[in-house]
Amino acid sequence: MVDVLLGLQWGDEGKGKIVDVLANQYDMVARFQGGPNAGHTLVIGGKKMVLHTIPSGVFHDRPINLIGNGVVINPVTLRAEISNLETAGIDIKKQLYISKKASLILPTHKILDAASEAQKGSAKIGSTLRGIGPTYMDKTGRNGIRVGDILSNDFRSIYEKLKEKHLNLLKIYDFHFDLVADEKEFFEAIDFMKGLQIVNSEYFVNEYIQNGKKILAEGAQGCMLDIDFGTYPYVTSSNTVTASACNGLGISPSKIKEVIGISKAYCTRVGSGPFTTELEDEMGEKLRKNGNEFGATTGRPRRCGWIDLPALKYTSMLTGLTKLIITKIDVLNDFDSINACTRYLHNGKETNELPYDIVNDKIYPVYDSFEGWNTSLADATDFDLLPANAKKYLDFIENYLGVPISLISNAPDREKMIIKDTTLLV
């Protein structure tokens, strides 16, 4: 059976660390959507590691790691990521498998992304400029290039055909670019990829399931960035909810067992788009400083605010959440009081539902307030030993969502976990 692990907010919830903590219980860790716009940060032995495309199970011996068909891959980024892991002593080539049906990001995809975003002016959606959107557009337009195509003797002509389409599109933009160096690096990375383990992933995954193996499907970004259900148009280019694991790996919904959702103890967002509980004051700055809230992929400072429980209730509903993990509780250690948004004020009425047009409709947060605990939780390992005010805050979140909290992360290191429910750590 397959367990699915998702971010419930706008990404950056700490998925990488949690996958790393859980990985040794699984035989496979599989990425099923997104691309190198994701940045999963892990701190192992005090050393910071950032993964963009490769699943976060690579630091363990038991699981193999699969990049599924729903992922878009930049060969240059993948090659650099593998090199960094090998430098750190990880024999990644033995552990890593790549779907033939995963889509390739071409150099011209990145150029199209940058040109399109530059043209939008103040209406920018906050793209990471990694070429993700244009790659998914080519996929749905049925003229994209997939990993399996690199094994074809005709790959260069396949590439040139799509490149020509992109160059024609770029004529409508007043945008300077130099493709020569990017192409050289791209084809060197393509040659490198040919030496990796490239598989028919849908058969590969289902054979694991049939043999009774355990699989952890690792999501990227967050559910509030889902192309259908997020804060459209300020969203990513893929579906980020549970159903995407089925499409992105080629598995039946009946194979899914647990849906594990991750939320920070507060809320952050990178880039543009609505953020109901955002704090644009010294309190928001304190959250940013305490939480070191800067993007793992882009380095951009994250917008910070209080936890948004109606939004979490919404993503819990969409995902069929069965277990909740709260991260970065330690960031709130020195707050005298902590707020949690429990409902919205929309058109003069209180509601727990997100409106259809969250971008243009004015919605205001209504808060419940909690006393802080003003003490470090660094040495806590058991929920019952937490300060009363910390337990009260976490219990409120659990009761509001109607989903049990299993684990609470209280620092970046993999060892820093507070256990509330041992069923995730068998």
N, C-alpha and C positions, 0 to 999 in steps of 0.2 A: 504494500500500500504506500501511498504518497502523502507526505505532509507538506503543506504549502506555507511558506513564511513570507509575510508581506509587511511593508510599511503602511501605516494607517493615516499618515499626515501628508506633507508635501515632500517627502523624502528626508534623508539625513537623520533617520530615527535611530540608527545604530544597528542596522541589519547585519553588517559585516561581522561585528563582534559576536552577535547572537548566533549566527551560522557557525562561526568558529567554535563557540562554546558547545554547540549541539552536534557538530559534524561527526564526531567519532561514534555516534550512535547509529549512523547511516552508512549504507554501502555506496551510495551515490549522492553527490550534491550537484544540482542542475540549475543553471540560469535559463530562464524561459522568455524573457523579453528585455527590451531596452538595449543600450549599447554603451560605448565609452563615455557617454554623458553621466553615467553612474560613477560614484566613487565610494567604495566600501572600505572604511578605515578600520584597521585592527592594530592594537598595541600588544606586542608579544615580547616578553622579557624586556620591557621598556623601550623597544624599538618600534617605530611607527611604520606600518605597511599599508599601502593603498592599492586596492584592486579595482580595475575599471571594467573589464570584460570577463576575466577568469572567475569562476565561482570561489566562494570564501572557504571552501573545505580543503584547500590545497596545503594547509599547514599541518594536516593530519595524515597518518599512514593508512587508515582504514578505507575512507571513501575514494572512489574515483570521482572525477569532476567533468561534467558535460556542459558545453555551450550549446544550447538547444536551437531548434529551427526558428524560434521567434526572436532571436537576438540578431542585431546588426553589428558587424565586426569591421573595424578598421585594421587591416593587416599590419600597418606600421605600429599602431598602438599595441596590438597583441604581441608583436615581436619584442617590443621594448619591455612590456610587462613580463614576458617569459624570461628575458635576459636579467631583469632585476631580481626575479625569484631565484634564478639559478645562481646569481651572485650571492644571495642569502642562503645558499645551500639546499634549495628545494629542487628535487629531481622532477620537475614539472612535466616533462615530456612523457613520462611513464603514466602519470596520473590523469592527463588531460585528453579529452575526446571532443571533437567538434562536429556538429551536424552538417551534412552536405547541403541541407536546405536553409541554413543560416544565410542572411544577406550580407553582401560586401559593401562597405563604404568606399567609394572611389574618391580620389583627390578632387574631382569636379563637384562631388556632393558637398564637400566642405566649402568650396568656393560659392556654390549656389546658396548655401545656408547663410554665409556671411553677407553676400550681396542682397539677399532678400531681407535680412534683418536690418541692414543699413538703410534700406529704402523706407522702412516703416517709421523712421524718426522717433517721435515721442510715443508711438503706439507699439514699440518693441514688446515682444512676448517674453523676452528673457532667454532666448536660445543660448545653449552652451557653445554654439557654432562648431559642433563636431560633425555636422553632416547627417545627423540622425533623421530629421524630418524629410529631407529630400530622398534619403535612401528608402524610407518607408513609403514615400510617394511613388517611387519607381516600383517597389514591390507590389503595391496595390494597383499600379498602372500596368502591371504585367510585362514590364520590360527590364526588371532588375537583374543583377548578376548575383549568383549564389556561390557558396564555397565549392560545391561540387563542380562548378564550371572551370575552376582553376586546373582541374585534372584533364581537361579537354585539350587536344592538340590545337584546337581552334580558338583558344582563350583570347589571344591578342585581338583577333577580329571581333570577338564578342565585346571586348572592352572598348575598342575603337568605335563601334557602332553606338554604344551608350554615351561615350565621351562626346561624339559629334552632336548628339541630341542636346547634351548639356551646354556645349559651346554655343549652339544656336539660341538656347534659352538665355544665356548670359549676354547676348547682344542687346537685350532690352534694358540692361542695367548699365549705369555709368560706374563701373567697378574695375579697378586695376588688379591684375593677378599675374603670377608667374608659375606656370604649370610644370616647367622642365624639371626642376629639382624635386618637386613633389612626386612626379611620375617615376623618377629614378628610384627614389626611396620606396615607393609603392611596389614596383616590380621586384625589387630585392626582397621585400617582405612576402610577396606572393611566393617566390621561390622557397623562402624559409617555411611558409605554411605547408607546402607540399610534403615536407618531411614530418608533419604532425599526424596524429591519428584522426582521420576523417571518416565518419561512419554514417550509415543510414540510421539516424538517431531514433526515429519512431519505433523501428524494430528493436533497436538496441535497448531502449528504455523498457519496452513492454516485455522483452525477454527477462530483464532484471525483475520486473514485477511478477512474472509467471514463476520465477525461481524462488519467490518468497523474500527477495531482497528489499531493504528499506531505502526509500528515496526522499531526499529533502529538496523541494523545488524552491529556489531562491529568487524572490522578486527584486526588482530595481525600482528606483524612484519611490513614489508613494501613491496611495489610492486617490488622494485629492488631485493628482495630476493625470488621472485616467482620461483618455481621449473622449470617452462617452460621458463619464459621470463626474469628472473633475470640474474645476473652475474655468470652463471653456470660454475663450480660446487660449487662456493661459495654462496650457496643459502640455504634457509630453505627447509623442507621436504614436504611442502604443497603449494597449489596455494593461492596466496594472493591478486589476482585481483577480480573484481566485480563478475565474473562468479562463483567464489568459494562460494559466499554467497548462490547461488541457490543450489549447491551441498551440502554445509555444513549445510543447514537448511531444505532442501526439499521443495523449493518453485520454482515456474515458473518464468522465466525471465520477463514475462509480468507484474509481481507484483512489479517490482522495479521502483521506481519513481526518487528520487534524488540520485546521487552519489557524496558524499562529500569527497573531498581529502584534506589531511593535509600535509603541508610541513613546515620545519623550514625555517627561513629567510637566513639560510646558510645550510651547509650539514655536517652530521656525519655518521660514520660507526663504528661498533664494530667487532673485529675479522679480519680475513684474507680476501683477495679478492681485486679486482681492485677498485680504488677510484680516478677518473681522476682529481678532483679539490683539492685533499688533500694537506694541508699545513704542511710540516714537519719543521717548523721554529717557530720563536717567535710569528708570527701572528696566527698560528695554536694553539699554547699554550695559547694565549690570548683568543681565542674563547673557548677553553676547560675550562679555568678558569672562564671566564665570564658566560658561560653557565652551569657550574657545570656538565660537560659531563663525567659522570661515569654511567655505566649500572645499571638499577634498579634491574635486576635479578642477574647479575654476579659481579657487582662492577668494571668491567674492564674499564679502561679509553677509551673513544671513540676517534677515529681518527676524525679530524676536517678539514673543508675546505670551500671554497666559494660555493654558490648555483650553481647547475648544471642544467641549463634550458633545454638543449636538452634531458637530462634524464627525467626531469619533463614532457616535451612535450610527450615523449615516454610513460610514465606511464599514463598520461592524456588520450592518445589515446587508450591504452589498457583497461582502466577502463570505458570510456564513461563519464568522469568527467563533472559534471554540476555546482558544487560549490567548491570554493577553500578557505581554511583557512590557514593563515600563522601564525606560532607560533614563540616565542622567538625572536621577533623583538628587544626586549630590550637588547639582548646580543650585538647588533651592536651599542649601544648608544654612545660609546666613540671611534669609529673608524673615523679617518680623511678621509679615502676613503674606499670604499667597492667595491669588484669585483663581477661580475656575469658572469659565463661561458655561452656564447651564441652560440658557435659552436666548433667543434673539428678540429684538424689537424690530418689527417689519411692518410698514404701513400703519403704525400706531397700535399694533397688536403684538402680544407676545406669542412666540411660536418656537417649537423645537425642530422645525423643518427648514432646510436650505431652500431658498426661493429658486425658481427656474433661472432667472437672470441675476446671479449673484454679483456680476461685474458692474451692472448699471443701477440695480436697486440698492437703496440705502438700507443696510441692516446694522443694528447696533448690538453689542454684547450686553447681556445681563449677567452679573456675576454673583456667585456665592463666595464668601471670604473665609479663609482658614488661618488659624494661628500657625506661625512657623515653628520650627524646632530648634533653630539656632545652635546646632551642634554638628560635628562631623559624623558621617555614617561610614567612614572609610573602613572600619574594622567589623562592620555588621555582616553577618552571614545568614542570619535567621530572622524571619519576619517578626516573630514574637519578641525579639530583643530590640526592635526599633523604638524610638521615642514615641510617646502616645500621639503627639500631633502628626507625626509622619504616618503612623498607622491610620489615623482618622482620615487624612487626605487620600491615601491609597484605597482605603475601604470605600470611601465615597465614590471614587472613580469606578471601582469594581461594581458597586451596586447600581450606579447610573447606567452603565453599559450592559449589565446583566451577563458579564463574561468574567470567569475567574482569572485573577492575576496569578501567573505561575512563577515568574522571575522578575527581579528588580535589579537593574544594573546601577552600581553606585560609584563607578570610576571607569576610566577607559580600559584598563588592563583586563585581560580575559578572566583572571582569577576573581575579580571584584564583582561578585554576584550575591544577591540576597535571595534565598530560596523560600518561596511561599508554598509551592506545590511541587512535590518531588516527581510527579509523573512524567515531566519532560526530561528528567535526568536519570533515566533508568540505567 
